[in-house]
Amino acid sequence: MHRKYEVFQKESLSLDQLQDRKLKQTQTAVKQRKQNFLKAYMKDKCNATTCSNLEISESTFKRWLKNDNQFKTEYEKISLTSSTSDN
């Protein structure tokens, strides 16, 4: 912790240069991004395109699949629906 404090003290940013995170990390905000992803994925049918359009990294998408069973289930339903409608 002491080292972090020393490094932080070396920074010379003024208050107006400090920025908040681009995206909120609250449960509600993340849940909304997941829903937005699923809606966009229904149209695009491409993970990379959907991630790019929503400015979500593919590693975030993969983490959602790994850690959120509900998201994974909904994603798989969309994937199965799109693959059966293509045939």
C-alpha positions as CSV (number, residue, x, y, z in Angstrom):
1,M,0.0,0.0,0.0
2,H,2.9,2.3,0.8
3,R,4.3,1.9,-2.7
4,K,0.9,2.7,-4.3
5,Y,0.8,5.9,-2.2
6,E,4.3,6.9,-3.4
7,V,3.4,6.3,-7.0
8,F,0.1,8.2,-6.7
9,Q,2.0,11.2,-5.2
10,K,4.1,11.4,-8.3
11,E,1.1,12.0,-10.5
12,S,0.5,15.7,-11.1
13,L,-3.0,15.8,-12.4
14,S,-5.2,18.7,-11.6
15,L,-8.8,18.1,-10.5
16,D,-10.3,19.0,-13.9
17,Q,-8.1,16.3,-15.5
18,L,-9.5,13.5,-13.3
19,Q,-12.2,11.5,-15.0
20,D,-14.8,9.0,-13.7
21,R,-15.0,5.6,-15.2
22,K,-16.6,5.5,-18.6
23,L,-19.1,2.9,-17.6
24,K,-20.8,2.5,-14.2
25,Q,-20.0,-0.8,-12.4
26,T,-23.2,-1.0,-10.4
27,Q,-25.2,-4.3,-10.6
28,T,-28.0,-2.4,-12.3
29,A,-25.7,-0.9,-15.0
30,V,-24.0,-4.2,-15.7
31,K,-27.3,-6.0,-15.9
32,Q,-28.6,-3.4,-18.4
33,R,-25.4,-3.8,-20.6
34,K,-26.0,-7.6,-20.6
35,Q,-29.6,-7.1,-21.7
36,N,-28.4,-4.6,-24.4
37,F,-25.9,-7.2,-25.6
38,L,-28.5,-9.9,-25.9
39,K,-30.9,-7.6,-27.8
40,A,-28.1,-6.6,-30.2
41,Y,-26.9,-10.1,-30.6
42,M,-30.4,-11.2,-31.7
43,K,-29.9,-8.8,-34.7
44,D,-26.2,-9.2,-35.4
45,K,-25.7,-12.9,-34.7
46,C,-22.0,-12.2,-34.2
47,N,-20.2,-11.8,-30.9
48,A,-17.4,-9.6,-32.2
49,T,-19.8,-7.2,-34.0
50,T,-22.1,-7.0,-31.0
51,C,-19.2,-6.3,-28.6
52,S,-17.7,-3.7,-31.0
53,N,-21.0,-1.9,-31.5
54,L,-21.7,-1.8,-27.8
55,E,-18.1,-1.0,-26.9
56,I,-17.8,-4.1,-24.7
57,S,-14.6,-6.0,-24.8
58,E,-14.8,-9.6,-25.8
59,S,-13.1,-10.6,-22.6
60,T,-16.0,-9.0,-20.7
61,F,-18.5,-11.0,-22.8
62,K,-16.6,-14.2,-22.1
63,R,-16.5,-13.3,-18.4
64,W,-20.3,-12.8,-18.4
65,L,-20.7,-16.3,-20.0
66,K,-18.5,-17.9,-17.5
67,N,-19.9,-16.2,-14.3
68,D,-23.5,-15.5,-15.1
69,N,-25.6,-18.6,-15.7
70,Q,-28.7,-16.7,-16.5
71,F,-26.9,-14.6,-19.2
72,K,-25.3,-17.8,-20.6
73,T,-28.7,-19.5,-20.8
74,E,-30.3,-16.6,-22.6
75,Y,-27.3,-16.3,-25.0
76,E,-27.5,-20.0,-25.8
77,K,-31.2,-19.8,-26.5
78,I,-30.6,-17.0,-29.0
79,S,-27.7,-18.9,-30.6
80,L,-29.8,-22.1,-30.9
81,T,-32.7,-20.1,-32.4
82,S,-30.5,-18.5,-35.0
83,S,-28.8,-21.7,-35.9
84,T,-32.1,-23.6,-36.4
85,S,-33.7,-20.8,-38.4
86,D,-30.7,-20.8,-40.8
87,N,-31.4,-24.5,-41.7
